[in-house]
């Protein structure tokens, strides 16, 4: 379902002010999905709380038995690492 939701959700999320990155992942072993996003501020991140296309799609997941962790958690960055792929890109 998440792959099918990409064209529905991507344009609106990409247009949000302050978006740095957005990742969608699945863990087949635990039958779980995760969205992780990076934003310039907490206010920017909270745009997702009221993003109607995402809220609408969430109802379809709930109808199929999914549960969501609420409230949505927002974390302040305490430290960061950049892997070798980031170094390779900078060298290009």
Secondary structure, 3 states (H helix, E strand, C coil): CHHHHHHHHHHHHHCCCCEEEEEEEEECCCCEEEEEEEECCHHHHHHHHHCHHHHHHHHHHHHCCCCCCCCCCCCCCCCCCCCHHHHHHHHC
